[in-house]
């Protein structure tokens, strides 16, 4: 059946509407796609879960509380030349030092050479001259024990001279400061044993002393460590 002009006109109109609708749909799709791509360029990428985050060599994000991010102290360090040194032992008045020195030298020195000391106790008798009270009495009456007697026999056989050199006199740790009439002292000294033949031997020793001033003279009245 021949198509009339009206029918051809209606079919053309429908085709135009259909094409326009298709173009509209396509344009909307393109608009959404470009919008989605633009947003994705500025968004943070999602972090994929890492199943090996607890394994060696894995990298963990560092928080602001991590030590790597803490602020370091920028204050200037102290000048090493101004750092105080360890405190030296507290010195004592000269009269106390002299009394402690004299007593120690007499007390720790022995001479086992022929014609010299007759026993280990001769040193105690000499030290008694620098002591007072009960200590002086004990030193004059002292009789050596087994160990001292054996030591004296060894020295006698080798004709040993034992000398004492005081290295330091100071206030013992924890002891009160000296007063006008009393005080304590720590004497560090070197003992050298020199035999008639052969090499000498030396050792370091120390003794704590209690002192008291009597008649203007300082004397040793006790051996706190003994």
Secondary structure as the mmCIF struct_conf table of DSSP 4:
data_model
#
loop_
_struct_conf.conf_type_id
_struct_conf.id
_struct_conf.beg_label_comp_id
_struct_conf.beg_label_asym_id
_struct_conf.beg_label_seq_id
_struct_conf.end_label_comp_id
_struct_conf.end_label_asym_id
_struct_conf.end_label_seq_id
HELX_LH_PP_P HELX_LH_PP_P1 UNK A 2 UNK A 4
HELX_RH_AL_P HELX_RH_AL_P1 UNK A 5 UNK A 42
BEND BEND1 UNK A 43 UNK A 43
HELX_LH_PP_P HELX_LH_PP_P2 UNK A 44 UNK A 49
TURN_TY1_P TURN_TY1_P1 UNK A 51 UNK A 54
BEND BEND2 UNK A 55 UNK A 55
TURN_TY1_P TURN_TY1_P2 UNK A 56 UNK A 57
HELX_LH_PP_P HELX_LH_PP_P3 UNK A 61 UNK A 63
TURN_TY1_P TURN_TY1_P3 UNK A 64 UNK A 65
BEND BEND3 UNK A 66 UNK A 66
HELX_RH_3T_P HELX_RH_3T_P1 UNK A 67 UNK A 69
BEND BEND4 UNK A 70 UNK A 70
HELX_LH_PP_P HELX_LH_PP_P4 UNK A 71 UNK A 73
BEND BEND5 UNK A 75 UNK A 75
HELX_LH_PP_P HELX_LH_PP_P5 UNK A 76 UNK A 79
HELX_RH_3T_P HELX_RH_3T_P2 UNK A 80 UNK A 82
BEND BEND6 UNK A 83 UNK A 83
HELX_LH_PP_P HELX_LH_PP_P6 UNK A 84 UNK A 91
HELX_RH_AL_P HELX_RH_AL_P2 UNK A 94 UNK A 108
STRN STRN1 UNK A 110 UNK A 111
BEND BEND7 UNK A 113 UNK A 113
TURN_TY1_P TURN_TY1_P4 UNK A 114 UNK A 115
BEND BEND8 UNK A 116 UNK A 116
BEND BEND9 UNK A 118 UNK A 119
TURN_TY1_P TURN_TY1_P5 UNK A 120 UNK A 121
HELX_RH_AL_P HELX_RH_AL_P3 UNK A 122 UNK A 127
HELX_RH_3T_P HELX_RH_3T_P3 UNK A 128 UNK A 130
STRN STRN2 UNK A 131 UNK A 131
HELX_RH_AL_P HELX_RH_AL_P4 UNK A 133 UNK A 141
HELX_RH_AL_P HELX_RH_AL_P5 UNK A 146 UNK A 158
TURN_TY1_P TURN_TY1_P6 UNK A 159 UNK A 159
STRN STRN3 UNK A 161 UNK A 170
HELX_LH_PP_P HELX_LH_PP_P7 UNK A 171 UNK A 172
TURN_TY1_P TURN_TY1_P7 UNK A 173 UNK A 174
HELX_LH_PP_P HELX_LH_PP_P8 UNK A 175 UNK A 178
BEND BEND10 UNK A 180 UNK A 181
STRN STRN4 UNK A 182 UNK A 194
BEND BEND11 UNK A 196 UNK A 198
STRN STRN5 UNK A 201 UNK A 214
TURN_TY1_P TURN_TY1_P8 UNK A 215 UNK A 216
STRN STRN6 UNK A 217 UNK A 222
TURN_TY1_P TURN_TY1_P9 UNK A 224 UNK A 225
#
